[in-house]
């Protein structure tokens, strides 16, 4: 009886990993558009709130270190909103492509 070599064991582990990854990605991109749209709305809302903060920062606060820190926080919120909205758009796109391919 021969023992399995390390390379065959590793190849089995890699195949198992890629199978689980494929299943996970398929599940991630196969969700309903309604759920993904909620994620998109969250991103847009954060983006809008951050931009309102940037505008209010320049209109209401006097130039100071506090103004710069508030601006930094607002820009971080804008960036987070942008990233969340774009990831939702990509998820919607891949979900529709996957649905098209499966049908």
MDAnalysis code that builds the backbone (N, CA, C; Angstrom):
import MDAnalysis as mda
import numpy as np

u = mda.Universe.empty(309, n_residues=103, atom_resindex=np.repeat(np.arange(103), 3), trajectory=True)
u.add_TopologyAttr("name", ["N", "CA", "C"] * 103)
u.add_TopologyAttr("resid", np.arange(1, 104))
u.add_TopologyAttr("resname", ["UNK", "UNK", "UNK", "UNK", "UNK", "UNK", "UNK", "UNK", "UNK", "UNK", "UNK", "UNK", "UNK", "UNK", "UNK", "UNK", "UNK", "UNK", "UNK", "UNK", "UNK", "UNK", "UNK", "UNK", "UNK", "UNK", "UNK", "UNK", "UNK", "UNK", "UNK", "UNK", "UNK", "UNK", "UNK", "UNK", "UNK", "UNK", "UNK", "UNK", "UNK", "UNK", "UNK", "UNK", "UNK", "UNK", "UNK", "UNK", "UNK", "UNK", "UNK", "UNK", "UNK", "UNK", "UNK", "UNK", "UNK", "UNK", "UNK", "UNK", "UNK", "UNK", "UNK", "UNK", "UNK", "UNK", "UNK", "UNK", "UNK", "UNK", "UNK", "UNK", "UNK", "UNK", "UNK", "UNK", "UNK", "UNK", "UNK", "UNK", "UNK", "UNK", "UNK", "UNK", "UNK", "UNK", "UNK", "UNK", "UNK", "UNK", "UNK", "UNK", "UNK", "UNK", "UNK", "UNK", "UNK", "UNK", "UNK", "UNK", "UNK", "UNK", "UNK"])
u.atoms.positions = np.array([
    [0.842, -1.168, 0.000],
    [0.000, 0.000, 0.000],
    [0.892, 1.237, 0.000],
    [0.600, 2.176, -0.871],
    [1.417, 3.378, -0.941],
    [0.707, 4.515, -0.235],
    [1.503, 5.323, 0.379],
    [0.975, 6.500, 1.077],
    [0.838, 7.634, 0.063],
    [-0.209, 8.440, 0.192],
    [-0.334, 9.570, -0.726],
    [0.805, 10.567, -0.506],
    [1.281, 11.105, -1.581],
    [2.374, 12.072, -1.475],
    [1.818, 13.416, -1.048],
    [2.729, 14.259, -0.621],
    [2.320, 15.591, -0.202],
    [1.687, 16.374, -1.346],
    [2.229, 16.189, -2.559],
    [1.697, 16.958, -3.689],
    [0.271, 16.543, -4.022],
    [-0.059, 15.247, -3.916],
    [-1.434, 14.831, -4.198],
    [-2.374, 15.309, -3.095],
    [-1.901, 15.324, -1.866],
    [-2.705, 15.835, -0.762],
    [-2.956, 17.334, -0.937],
    [-1.900, 18.051, -1.320],
    [-2.036, 19.489, -1.547],
    [-2.964, 19.770, -2.721],
    [-2.870, 18.967, -3.773],
    [-3.733, 19.186, -4.933],
    [-5.192, 18.930, -4.564],
    [-5.453, 17.950, -3.719],
    [-6.819, 17.697, -3.258],
    [-7.322, 18.864, -2.403],
    [-6.458, 19.410, -1.554],
    [-6.844, 20.553, -0.727],
    [-7.135, 21.773, -1.593],
    [-6.323, 21.993, -2.632],
    [-6.556, 23.127, -3.522],
    [-7.878, 22.959, -4.272],
    [-8.146, 21.754, -4.747],
    [-9.393, 21.510, -5.467],
    [-10.586, 21.737, -4.549],
    [-10.481, 21.283, -3.317],
    [-11.558, 21.482, -2.352],
    [-11.746, 22.969, -2.060],
    [-10.641, 23.688, -1.917],
    [-10.711, 25.124, -1.663],
    [-11.399, 25.845, -2.815],
    [-11.032, 25.537, -4.051],
    [-11.618, 26.215, -5.205],
    [-13.089, 25.851, -5.386],
    [-13.461, 24.635, -5.045],
    [-14.865, 24.229, -5.115],
    [-15.690, 25.028, -4.108],
    [-15.172, 25.157, -2.878],
    [-15.884, 25.941, -1.854],
    [-15.925, 27.418, -2.234],
    [-14.834, 27.930, -2.803],
    [-14.798, 29.325, -3.235],
    [-15.832, 29.577, -4.330],
    [-15.909, 28.672, -5.293],
    [-16.893, 28.806, -6.367],
    [-18.311, 28.782, -5.840],
    [-18.587, 27.887, -4.892],
    [-19.914, 27.810, -4.291],
    [-20.240, 29.084, -3.523],
    [-19.279, 29.590, -2.784],
    [-19.492, 30.816, -2.006],
    [-19.738, 32.013, -2.921],
    [-18.934, 32.153, -3.965],
    [-19.124, 33.260, -4.899],
    [-20.464, 33.153, -5.619],
    [-20.848, 31.949, -5.997],
    [-22.139, 31.759, -6.663],
    [-23.276, 32.180, -5.739],
    [-23.195, 31.798, -4.483],
    [-24.217, 32.188, -3.508],
    [-24.240, 33.705, -3.305],
    [-23.035, 34.315, -3.289],
    [-22.925, 35.759, -3.070],
    [-23.554, 36.545, -4.219],
    [-23.327, 36.101, -5.437],
    [-23.817, 36.837, -6.595],
    [-25.219, 36.429, -7.025],
    [-25.780, 35.377, -6.437],
    [-27.112, 34.913, -6.820],
    [-28.218, 35.466, -5.939],
    [-27.922, 36.382, -5.059],
    [-28.966, 36.930, -4.182],
    [-29.910, 37.804, -4.991],
    [-31.045, 38.112, -4.409],
    [-32.036, 38.906, -5.124],
    [-31.543, 40.338, -5.323],
    [-32.033, 40.943, -6.383],
    [-31.644, 42.330, -6.687],
    [-32.143, 43.275, -5.608],
    [-33.225, 42.908, -4.949],
    [-33.778, 43.749, -3.881],
    [-32.773, 43.905, -2.734],
    [-32.115, 42.815, -2.370],
    [-31.122, 42.870, -1.291],
    [-29.911, 43.706, -1.709],
    [-29.461, 43.540, -2.936],
    [-28.300, 44.286, -3.416],
    [-28.647, 45.771, -3.528],
    [-29.893, 46.071, -3.920],
    [-30.285, 47.463, -4.039],
    [-30.285, 48.156, -2.682],
    [-30.593, 47.419, -1.618],
    [-30.497, 47.994, -0.265],
    [-29.062, 48.403, 0.033],
    [-28.113, 47.566, -0.358],
    [-26.697, 47.882, -0.171],
    [-26.338, 49.119, -0.990],
    [-26.834, 49.205, -2.206],
    [-26.566, 50.359, -3.051],
    [-27.138, 51.631, -2.423],
    [-28.362, 51.553, -1.912],
    [-28.979, 52.732, -1.282],
    [-28.183, 53.186, -0.071],
    [-27.654, 52.237, 0.709],
    [-26.813, 52.602, 1.851],
    [-25.587, 53.377, 1.382],
    [-24.938, 52.905, 0.327],
    [-23.766, 53.589, -0.196],
    [-24.085, 54.989, -0.690],
    [-25.208, 55.128, -1.402],
    [-25.601, 56.441, -1.908],
    [-25.927, 57.381, -0.755],
    [-26.619, 56.867, 0.267],
    [-26.971, 57.702, 1.422],
    [-25.710, 58.186, 2.145],
    [-24.752, 57.294, 2.365],
    [-23.503, 57.705, 3.015],
    [-22.758, 58.732, 2.167],
    [-22.729, 58.507, 0.870],
    [-22.069, 59.441, -0.038],
    [-22.722, 60.820, 0.064],
    [-24.046, 60.857, 0.040],
    [-24.773, 62.125, 0.104],
    [-24.554, 62.820, 1.448],
    [-24.636, 62.066, 2.544],
    [-24.434, 62.651, 3.876],
    [-23.016, 63.230, 3.990],
    [-22.047, 62.515, 3.457],
    [-20.671, 63.018, 3.482],
    [-20.519, 64.295, 2.686],
    [-21.161, 64.368, 1.512],
    [-21.071, 65.586, 0.707],
    [-21.781, 66.759, 1.380],
    [-22.898, 66.494, 2.035],
    [-23.578, 67.555, 2.783],
    [-22.668, 68.050, 3.901],
    [-21.971, 67.133, 4.556],
    [-21.018, 67.521, 5.597],
    [-19.888, 68.372, 5.058],
    [-19.375, 68.033, 3.867],
    [-18.307, 68.827, 3.251],
    [-18.813, 70.235, 2.949],
    [-20.026, 70.316, 2.379],
    [-20.595, 71.628, 2.071],
    [-20.815, 72.441, 3.352],
    [-21.404, 71.809, 4.366],
    [-21.653, 72.499, 5.634],
    [-20.343, 72.924, 6.285],
    [-19.314, 72.124, 6.136],
    [-18.013, 72.435, 6.699],
    [-17.495, 73.773, 6.167],
    [-17.596, 73.963, 4.872],
    [-17.094, 75.207, 4.280],
    [-18.018, 76.393, 4.520],
    [-19.308, 76.127, 4.719],
    [-20.250, 77.224, 4.907],
    [-20.360, 77.690, 6.361],
    [-20.220, 76.753, 7.303],
    [-20.532, 77.069, 8.694],
    [-19.328, 77.213, 9.612],
    [-18.242, 76.539, 9.323],
    [-17.105, 76.543, 10.238],
    [-16.023, 77.515, 9.779],
    [-15.398, 78.127, 10.738],
    [-14.272, 79.012, 10.449],
    [-13.020, 78.153, 10.217],
    [-12.087, 78.649, 9.396],
    [-10.865, 77.883, 9.160],
    [-10.126, 77.588, 10.471],
    [-9.914, 76.313, 10.730],
    [-9.224, 75.881, 11.949],
    [-8.861, 74.404, 11.807],
    [-8.196, 73.907, 12.822],
    [-7.864, 72.483, 12.842],
    [-9.141, 71.656, 12.958],
    [-10.095, 72.152, 13.722],
    [-11.380, 71.456, 13.860],
    [-12.098, 71.320, 12.528],
    [-12.027, 72.377, 11.714],
    [-12.646, 72.320, 10.396],
    [-11.977, 71.242, 9.537],
    [-10.672, 71.161, 9.606],
    [-9.935, 70.173, 8.823],
    [-10.257, 68.746, 9.284],
    [-10.369, 68.553, 10.609],
    [-10.717, 67.217, 11.118],
    [-12.130, 66.822, 10.719],
    [-13.053, 67.774, 10.784],
    [-14.423, 67.491, 10.372],
    [-14.464, 67.170, 8.879],
    [-13.688, 67.911, 8.090],
    [-13.614, 67.651, 6.661],
    [-13.050, 66.256, 6.394],
    [-12.044, 65.864, 7.143],
    [-11.474, 64.527, 6.990],
    [-12.519, 63.461, 7.268],
    [-13.286, 63.614, 8.343],
    [-14.346, 62.647, 8.674],
    [-15.386, 62.581, 7.558],
    [-15.768, 63.744, 7.036],
    [-16.754, 63.776, 5.961],
    [-16.224, 63.107, 4.698],
    [-14.965, 63.333, 4.373],
    [-14.383, 62.713, 3.188],
    [-14.261, 61.201, 3.348],
    [-14.004, 60.742, 4.558],
    [-13.974, 59.297, 4.815],
    [-15.365, 58.707, 4.602],
    [-16.402, 59.415, 5.067],
    [-17.780, 58.952, 4.869],
    [-18.120, 58.928, 3.379],
    [-17.704, 59.960, 2.644],
    [-17.930, 60.003, 1.193],
    [-17.254, 58.803, 0.529],
    [-16.021, 58.543, 0.900],
    [-15.282, 57.414, 0.324],
    [-15.920, 56.078, 0.640],
    [-16.355, 55.902, 1.876],
    [-17.025, 54.649, 2.242],
    [-18.314, 54.475, 1.439],
    [-19.080, 55.543, 1.318],
    [-20.320, 55.471, 0.546],
    [-20.058, 55.121, -0.906],
    [-19.032, 55.731, -1.483],
    [-18.689, 55.444, -2.867],
    [-18.312, 53.975, -3.044],
    [-17.460, 53.471, -2.167],
    [-17.012, 52.076, -2.277],
    [-18.188, 51.117, -2.107],
    [-19.051, 51.362, -1.124],
    [-20.202, 50.484, -0.901],
    [-21.126, 50.494, -2.119],
    [-21.399, 51.668, -2.665],
    [-22.281, 51.761, -3.834],
    [-21.661, 51.069, -5.048],
    [-20.370, 51.246, -5.271],
    [-19.735, 50.611, -6.423],
    [-19.678, 49.094, -6.276],
    [-19.423, 48.618, -5.062],
    [-19.422, 47.169, -4.849],
    [-20.815, 46.588, -5.079],
    [-21.847, 47.321, -4.692],
    [-23.210, 46.862, -4.939],
    [-23.498, 46.831, -6.437],
    [-23.026, 47.834, -7.171],
    [-23.228, 47.842, -8.619],
    [-22.527, 46.651, -9.272],
    [-21.324, 46.365, -8.847],
    [-20.580, 45.224, -9.389],
    [-21.302, 43.923, -9.049],
    [-21.804, 43.829, -7.831],
    [-22.534, 42.629, -7.412],
    [-23.795, 42.457, -8.253],
    [-24.500, 43.567, -8.533],
    [-25.693, 43.496, -9.371],
    [-25.336, 43.060, -10.788],
    [-24.257, 43.619, -11.326],
    [-23.829, 43.276, -12.677],
    [-23.478, 41.797, -12.784],
    [-22.655, 41.308, -11.873],
    [-22.270, 39.900, -11.908],
    [-23.477, 38.991, -11.669],
    [-24.379, 39.412, -10.793],
    [-25.579, 38.621, -10.549],
    [-26.435, 38.492, -11.792],
    [-26.578, 39.591, -12.525],
    [-27.365, 39.539, -13.762],
    [-26.666, 38.703, -14.824],
    [-25.349, 38.833, -14.933],
    [-24.611, 38.003, -15.888],
    [-24.734, 36.524, -15.542],
    [-24.622, 36.200, -14.282],
    [-24.746, 34.823, -13.830],
    [-26.131, 34.283, -14.130],
    [-27.149, 35.086, -13.875],
    [-28.522, 34.676, -14.161],
    [-28.725, 34.475, -15.664],
    [-28.147, 35.342, -16.486],
    [-28.246, 35.225, -17.930],
    [-27.569, 33.939, -18.409],
    [-26.398, 33.643, -17.867],
    [-25.654, 32.447, -18.270],
    [-26.394, 31.186, -17.853],
    [-26.981, 31.179, -16.657],
    [-27.666, 29.989, -16.164],
    [-28.980, 29.712, -16.919],
    [-29.614, 30.760, -17.432],
    [-30.867, 30.575, -18.159],
    [-30.557, 30.392, -19.599],
])
